[in-house]
Amino acid sequence: MEAQHQQSEAPLSEVRVLEMGQILAAPYCGRLLADAGADVVKIESPHGDPSRGLPAILSDEHSGYFMWLNVGKKSVVADLRNDDDLALVRGLALKADADREHVARNPGQEGPELRGPASGQPGPGGVFGLGVGATGVYADRAGQGIVAEGWAGAIDMNGAPDQPPVPLGIALADVSAGLHAYSAILTASTSGTAPTARATTSTSRCSMHPALPRDHLAGGRVR
């Protein structure tokens, strides 16, 4: 996953990012940061990102899907259940300007505290949250794009009126969450501090559905 651009000429060439995510939403944000020149280190489990096995599989047995999302990044294999590996990742987090977490958790399972930077130096301290956010009644649930699209009403709007809802043909929630996370990190980088910036698949999808706040403000109804 070597970078295909000149880091020294890129706008984010001095930014280091620790990416802890898989499949689409977080890796898409990381891809945008890498395209802008950031030094993105992707943490993968010993089994690898599941997207490594998604079609189309190219002649060299690499997934075109995975390559599209992860070009320009470095990759580190770490098992966060192993103390030595966890210490390694925490060390990387301390050196990063921005870290983003998009790790699916089981109900009640807490993830390791990895947020940086710890040096106190200004930098974009973006944290890309879980599918349904880090707080609230559903915070302990793993999130998926299709669930966020259902909550936001996007699937309900798709298909025939007298038929069950039809899933979207595009990964709207995941891609929009990646774009919002990218924007949040860039916004944080202009503040002169290292604030926490969160973006989730659910809130990002709702922001693209103007009927939700309109209906809620008009009569407290959410379709």
TISE-538706 format. One record per residue (C-alpha): x, y, z; residue in one letter. Coordinates in steps of 0.001 Angstrom, whole numbers, plus 500000, padded with zeros to 6 digits. Layout:
<sites>
SITE;X;Y;Z;a
...
</sites>
This chain:
<sites>
SITE;500000;500000;500000;m
SITE;502667;502474;498977;e
SITE;501677;506092;498401;a
SITE;501321;507152;494788;q
SITE;501785;510870;495439;h
SITE;504557;513203;496508;q
SITE;504158;513536;500271;q
SITE;506343;516655;500459;s
SITE;504028;518515;498077;e
SITE;500765;517416;499681;a
SITE;498803;519657;502090;p
SITE;498705;517086;504910;l
SITE;502267;515811;504524;s
SITE;503084;516696;508155;e
SITE;500024;514935;509603;v
SITE;500184;511425;511069;r
SITE;496984;509396;511412;v
SITE;496295;506127;513183;l
SITE;493417;504289;511539;e
SITE;491552;501640;513480;m
SITE;488745;500539;511244;g
SITE;487676;498010;508691;q
SITE;485576;497497;505563;i
SITE;484451;500942;504369;l
SITE;483536;503966;506506;a
SITE;486760;504560;508461;a
SITE;489052;503297;505667;p
SITE;487355;505679;503229;y
SITE;488161;508597;505519;c
SITE;491719;507308;505810;g
SITE;491981;507050;502036;r
SITE;490986;510718;501689;l
SITE;493572;511720;504297;l
SITE;496245;509645;502561;a
SITE;495349;511211;499212;d
SITE;495963;514605;500827;a
SITE;499413;513459;501912;g
SITE;498836;512311;505492;a
SITE;500966;509470;506870;d
SITE;498182;506964;507600;v
SITE;498982;503824;509606;v
SITE;496235;501218;509394;k
SITE;495907;498738;512266;i
SITE;494677;495302;511211;e
SITE;493897;492203;513230;s
SITE;495929;489045;512548;p
SITE;493040;487957;510306;h
SITE;493312;491138;508245;g
SITE;490642;493590;507199;d
SITE;487641;491537;505993;p
SITE;487571;493642;502833;s
SITE;490762;491850;501709;r
SITE;488470;489001;500678;g
SITE;485792;491039;498939;l
SITE;485381;490914;495145;p
SITE;486664;491699;492705;a
SITE;489743;489555;493362;i
SITE;492523;490572;490997;l
SITE;494988;488259;489289;s
SITE;497533;488669;492106;d
SITE;494888;487514;494637;e
SITE;494434;491010;496014;h
SITE;490988;492516;496468;s
SITE;490307;495478;494225;g
SITE;487857;496728;496851;y
SITE;490559;496680;499548;f
SITE;493136;498323;497296;m
SITE;490728;501134;496381;w
SITE;490178;502019;500045;l
SITE;493696;501507;501387;n
SITE;496130;502749;498766;v
SITE;498702;505138;500198;g
SITE;498587;503698;503741;k
SITE;500975;501710;505894;k
SITE;499674;498568;507579;s
SITE;500492;497161;511032;v
SITE;499156;493824;512270;v
SITE;498186;493844;515946;a
SITE;496001;491729;518201;d
SITE;494564;494171;520752;l
SITE;493905;491272;523118;r
SITE;497668;490816;523387;n
SITE;499355;493123;525907;d
SITE;502483;493627;523796;d
SITE;500482;494438;520676;d
SITE;498235;496784;522631;l
SITE;501275;498618;523995;a
SITE;502605;498948;520440;l
SITE;499373;500473;519178;v
SITE;499176;502824;522150;r
SITE;502684;503975;521328;g
SITE;501642;504683;517753;l
SITE;498613;506611;519026;a
SITE;500833;508868;521119;l
SITE;502759;509814;517983;k
SITE;499667;510435;515866;a
SITE;498011;513774;515211;d
SITE;494647;512126;514678;a
SITE;493270;508747;515525;d
SITE;489942;507375;514482;r
SITE;488117;504444;515911;e
SITE;485554;502505;513936;h
SITE;485781;499146;515631;v
SITE;482594;497103;515902;a
SITE;482093;496186;519548;r
SITE;480007;493528;521181;n
SITE;477376;494816;523639;p
SITE;479035;495910;526874;g
SITE;482570;495462;525545;q
SITE;484863;498449;526038;e
SITE;487586;499228;523563;g
SITE;491121;500251;524609;p
SITE;491831;503906;525274;e
SITE;494091;504968;522405;l
SITE;493326;508603;521788;r
SITE;496189;510987;520982;g
SITE;498082;513123;520687;p
SITE;499365;512982;524244;a
SITE;502160;515485;523683;s
SITE;499813;518459;523974;g
SITE;501003;519806;520640;q
SITE;498363;521324;518360;p
SITE;497019;519002;515730;g
SITE;493832;517491;514337;p
SITE;492557;515217;517101;g
SITE;489766;513570;515137;g
SITE;488059;510539;516579;v
SITE;485770;508683;514203;f
SITE;483169;507018;516392;g
SITE;481163;503843;516193;l
SITE;478142;503359;513980;g
SITE;475705;504730;516544;v
SITE;478088;506956;518528;g
SITE;480000;506691;521784;a
SITE;477114;507828;524007;t
SITE;473382;507122;524300;g
SITE;471264;504038;524815;v
SITE;472652;502264;521744;y
SITE;476332;503086;522343;a
SITE;477160;499460;523175;d
SITE;475828;498176;519868;r
SITE;477929;497516;516805;a
SITE;476938;499689;513883;g
SITE;476539;498940;510186;q
SITE;475738;501223;507304;g
SITE;472529;499425;506387;i
SITE;471254;499857;509966;v
SITE;471992;503596;509858;a
SITE;470199;503859;506522;e
SITE;467181;502141;508050;g
SITE;467117;504453;511084;w
SITE;467440;507512;508877;a
SITE;464531;506436;506696;g
SITE;466547;506034;503504;a
SITE;465548;502394;503015;i
SITE;461924;503178;503826;d
SITE;461930;505688;500956;m
SITE;463213;503098;498500;n
SITE;461047;500611;496615;g
SITE;457351;500367;495778;a
SITE;454739;501784;498225;p
SITE;452950;498440;498661;d
SITE;456146;496400;499043;q
SITE;458712;495980;501852;p
SITE;461555;498536;501937;p
SITE;464454;497857;499586;v
SITE;468102;498298;500671;p
SITE;470032;500942;498776;l
SITE;472356;499922;495986;g
SITE;475143;502154;497298;i
SITE;476939;502423;500644;a
SITE;475456;505838;501384;l
SITE;475807;505805;505191;a
SITE;479376;504513;505234;d
SITE;480662;506880;502556;v
SITE;478883;509908;504041;s
SITE;480301;509042;507478;a
SITE;483788;508852;505993;g
SITE;483319;512243;504348;l
SITE;482019;513780;507594;h
SITE;484945;512330;509554;a
SITE;487413;513705;506999;y
SITE;485771;517121;507224;s
SITE;485792;516961;511046;a
SITE;489506;516191;511160;i
SITE;490322;519012;508742;l
SITE;488144;521406;510750;t
SITE;489869;520355;513975;a
SITE;493250;520962;512369;s
SITE;492451;524656;511896;t
SITE;491540;525251;515542;s
SITE;495089;525402;516918;g
SITE;494242;522733;519491;t
SITE;493509;519020;519379;a
SITE;489763;518708;519992;p
SITE;487794;515508;519692;t
SITE;485720;515353;516523;a
SITE;483163;512569;516163;r
SITE;481275;511348;513141;a
SITE;479016;508302;512954;t
SITE;477190;506452;510208;t
SITE;473832;507224;511833;s
SITE;474240;510972;512379;t
SITE;475990;511445;509039;s
SITE;473114;509766;507219;r
SITE;470494;511787;509118;c
SITE;472217;515014;508108;s
SITE;471565;514095;504474;m
SITE;467831;513666;505118;h
SITE;466340;517162;505623;p
SITE;462843;515745;506169;a
SITE;463891;514376;509576;l
SITE;464562;517701;511340;p
SITE;461731;519337;509387;r
SITE;459133;516815;510557;d
SITE;460480;516772;514100;h
SITE;460411;520559;514451;l
SITE;457006;520791;512807;a
SITE;455211;518310;515027;g
SITE;457611;516117;516923;g
SITE;457129;513348;514384;r
SITE;459941;511334;512891;v
SITE;458980;509149;509969;r
</sites>
